[in-house]
Amino acid sequence: MTKPPKSKGRKTKAKPEKPEPAPAPRAIMSPVPAIAEDLWPQEDAADQATLRAAEEVFNHLLARVKEFQASLPEHHELGIQLANFGGERAVHVRGMGFRNPNIIEFYGLLEGLTQVAVVQHVSQLNFMLVAVPPAPEQPPYRIGFGADI
Protein backbone atom coordinates (compact mmCIF):
# COMPACT_ATOMS: atom_id res chain seq x y z
CA MET A 1 0.00 0.00 0.00
CA THR A 2 1.43 3.31 -1.08
CA LYS A 3 0.67 6.68 0.28
CA PRO A 4 -0.14 9.57 -2.02
CA PRO A 5 2.78 11.94 -2.44
CA LYS A 6 2.89 14.86 -0.08
CA SER A 7 2.54 18.23 -1.73
CA LYS A 8 5.37 20.58 -1.02
CA GLY A 9 3.16 23.67 -1.12
CA ARG A 10 0.86 24.99 1.56
CA LYS A 11 -2.36 23.31 2.21
CA THR A 12 -5.23 25.46 1.05
CA LYS A 13 -8.69 25.21 2.29
CA ALA A 14 -11.38 25.05 -0.31
CA LYS A 15 -13.04 28.44 -0.50
CA PRO A 16 -16.76 28.30 0.01
CA GLU A 17 -18.57 29.25 -3.14
CA LYS A 18 -20.29 32.62 -3.02
CA PRO A 19 -23.96 32.39 -3.79
CA GLU A 20 -24.92 34.19 -6.95
CA PRO A 21 -26.78 37.42 -6.30
CA ALA A 22 -30.50 37.28 -6.88
CA PRO A 23 -31.61 38.97 -10.07
CA ALA A 24 -32.81 42.54 -9.65
CA PRO A 25 -36.59 42.80 -9.49
CA ARG A 26 -38.30 44.07 -12.62
CA ALA A 27 -39.50 47.64 -12.51
CA ILE A 28 -43.26 47.80 -12.27
CA MET A 29 -45.20 50.89 -13.34
CA SER A 30 -47.66 51.45 -10.55
CA PRO A 31 -48.94 54.56 -8.85
CA VAL A 32 -46.51 55.69 -6.19
CA PRO A 33 -47.47 58.55 -3.90
CA ALA A 34 -45.40 61.71 -4.29
CA ILE A 35 -45.33 61.84 -0.47
CA ALA A 36 -44.89 58.64 1.56
CA GLU A 37 -48.28 57.73 2.99
CA ASP A 38 -46.86 57.24 6.47
CA LEU A 39 -45.99 60.96 6.47
CA TRP A 40 -49.53 62.04 5.56
CA PRO A 41 -51.48 63.88 8.25
CA GLN A 42 -54.35 61.82 9.64
CA GLU A 43 -56.33 64.56 11.40
CA ASP A 44 -59.48 65.04 9.36
CA ALA A 45 -61.33 64.38 6.13
CA ALA A 46 -60.18 67.69 4.60
CA ASP A 47 -56.54 66.62 4.95
CA GLN A 48 -57.32 63.27 3.39
CA ALA A 49 -59.17 64.88 0.47
CA THR A 50 -56.24 67.21 -0.19
CA LEU A 51 -53.79 64.33 -0.11
CA ARG A 52 -55.86 62.36 -2.62
CA ALA A 53 -56.49 65.28 -5.00
CA ALA A 54 -54.66 63.64 -7.91
CA GLU A 55 -56.82 60.54 -7.61
CA GLU A 56 -59.99 62.65 -7.75
CA VAL A 57 -58.74 64.58 -10.78
CA PHE A 58 -57.67 61.30 -12.42
CA ASN A 59 -61.14 59.80 -11.91
CA HIS A 60 -62.72 62.87 -13.51
CA LEU A 61 -60.29 62.72 -16.45
CA LEU A 62 -60.93 59.00 -16.81
CA ALA A 63 -64.66 59.62 -17.28
CA ARG A 64 -63.97 62.38 -19.82
CA VAL A 65 -61.47 60.24 -21.75
CA LYS A 66 -63.87 57.26 -21.89
CA GLU A 67 -66.62 59.53 -23.22
CA PHE A 68 -64.31 61.18 -25.76
CA GLN A 69 -62.79 57.89 -26.90
CA ALA A 70 -66.26 56.40 -27.44
CA SER A 71 -67.07 59.24 -29.84
CA LEU A 72 -63.88 58.93 -31.93
CA PRO A 73 -64.13 58.05 -35.60
CA GLU A 74 -63.02 54.49 -36.33
CA HIS A 75 -59.82 55.59 -38.06
CA HIS A 76 -58.61 57.92 -35.25
CA GLU A 77 -57.25 57.48 -31.73
CA LEU A 78 -57.05 59.56 -28.56
CA GLY A 79 -54.45 62.29 -28.41
CA ILE A 80 -53.73 65.26 -26.21
CA GLN A 81 -52.29 68.60 -27.16
CA LEU A 82 -50.57 70.52 -24.41
CA ALA A 83 -50.78 74.29 -24.28
CA ASN A 84 -47.01 74.65 -23.94
CA PHE A 85 -46.34 72.39 -26.97
CA GLY A 86 -48.35 74.56 -29.31
CA GLY A 87 -51.33 73.35 -31.31
CA GLU A 88 -49.38 71.28 -33.81
CA ARG A 89 -47.83 68.49 -31.73
CA ALA A 90 -50.00 65.74 -30.27
CA VAL A 91 -49.27 62.96 -27.83
CA HIS A 92 -50.96 59.72 -28.90
CA VAL A 93 -52.17 58.52 -25.49
CA ARG A 94 -51.41 54.93 -24.51
CA GLY A 95 -52.08 55.19 -20.78
CA MET A 96 -52.80 57.43 -17.82
CA GLY A 97 -51.89 57.47 -14.16
CA PHE A 98 -51.63 59.57 -11.03
CA ARG A 99 -49.43 59.97 -7.99
CA ASN A 100 -51.11 61.36 -4.92
CA PRO A 101 -51.27 64.01 -3.72
CA ASN A 102 -50.91 66.09 -6.89
CA ILE A 103 -49.43 64.49 -10.04
CA ILE A 104 -51.25 63.36 -13.20
CA GLU A 105 -49.39 61.38 -15.87
CA PHE A 106 -50.06 60.55 -19.52
CA TYR A 107 -47.99 57.97 -21.39
CA GLY A 108 -47.81 57.72 -25.14
CA LEU A 109 -46.11 58.62 -28.38
CA LEU A 110 -45.20 62.15 -29.41
CA GLU A 111 -46.47 62.62 -32.95
CA GLY A 112 -46.96 58.84 -33.06
CA LEU A 113 -43.21 58.12 -33.00
CA THR A 114 -41.27 59.00 -29.84
CA GLN A 115 -42.18 57.46 -26.49
CA VAL A 116 -43.04 60.13 -23.90
CA ALA A 117 -44.49 60.59 -20.42
CA VAL A 118 -46.27 63.84 -19.64
CA VAL A 119 -46.14 64.60 -15.91
CA GLN A 120 -48.21 67.53 -14.66
CA HIS A 121 -49.22 69.00 -11.33
CA VAL A 122 -52.99 69.03 -10.87
CA SER A 123 -52.95 72.84 -10.68
CA GLN A 124 -51.16 73.08 -14.06
CA LEU A 125 -53.35 70.82 -16.21
CA ASN A 126 -53.94 72.56 -19.51
CA PHE A 127 -54.52 70.32 -22.51
CA MET A 128 -57.06 69.38 -25.14
CA LEU A 129 -58.33 65.92 -25.94
CA VAL A 130 -58.03 65.53 -29.72
CA ALA A 131 -58.71 62.88 -32.35
CA VAL A 132 -55.46 62.01 -34.13
CA PRO A 133 -54.70 59.63 -36.96
CA PRO A 134 -52.89 56.51 -35.70
CA ALA A 135 -49.13 56.06 -35.78
CA PRO A 136 -47.82 55.09 -39.24
CA GLU A 137 -48.81 51.56 -40.27
CA GLN A 138 -50.67 50.94 -36.99
CA PRO A 139 -54.36 50.39 -36.33
CA PRO A 140 -56.04 53.04 -34.13
CA TYR A 141 -55.25 52.44 -30.45
CA ARG A 142 -57.91 52.38 -27.74
CA ILE A 143 -57.05 52.76 -24.06
CA GLY A 144 -58.47 49.90 -22.02
CA PHE A 145 -59.88 50.75 -18.59
CA GLY A 146 -60.49 47.30 -17.18
CA ALA A 147 -63.55 45.11 -17.30
CA ASP A 148 -66.01 48.01 -17.40
CA ILE A 149 -65.16 48.99 -20.98
FENKADA-V323164 format. One record per backbone hydrogen bond with DSSP energy under -1.0 kcal/mol. CO is the residue of the C=O (numbers start at 1). NH is the residue of the N-H. E is the energy in kcal/mol with one decimal. If there is no record, write none. Layout:
[[CO:NH:E] [CO:NH:E]]
This chain:
[[28:30:-1.0] [36:39:-2.2] [37:40:-1.2] [44:48:-1.8] [45:49:-2.6] [46:50:-2.2] [47:51:-2.3] [50:53:-1.3] [52:56:-1.8] [53:57:-2.5] [54:58:-2.9] [55:59:-2.4] [56:60:-1.9] [57:61:-2.8] [58:62:-2.9] [59:63:-1.8] [60:64:-2.0] [61:65:-3.1] [62:66:-2.5] [63:67:-2.1] [64:68:-2.6] [65:69:-3.3] [66:70:-2.0] [69:72:-1.2] [73:76:-1.8] [77:132:-2.7] [78:93:-1.4] [79:130:-3.0] [80:91:-2.8] [81:128:-2.3] [82:85:-1.5] [90:111:-3.2] [91:80:-2.0] [92:109:-2.0] [95:107:-3.0] [97:105:-2.8] [99:103:-2.3] [100:34:-3.8] [101:54:-1.1] [102:122:-2.1] [103:99:-2.6] [104:120:-2.9] [105:97:-2.4] [106:118:-3.1] [107:94:-3.7] [107:95:-1.6] [108:116:-2.9] [109:92:-3.4] [109:112:-1.1] [110:113:-2.1] [110:114:-1.6] [114:110:-3.6] [116:108:-2.4] [118:106:-2.3] [120:104:-3.0] [121:124:-2.1] [126:83:-2.1] [128:81:-2.1] [130:79:-2.4] [132:77:-2.9] [135:138:-1.8] [146:149:-1.4]]
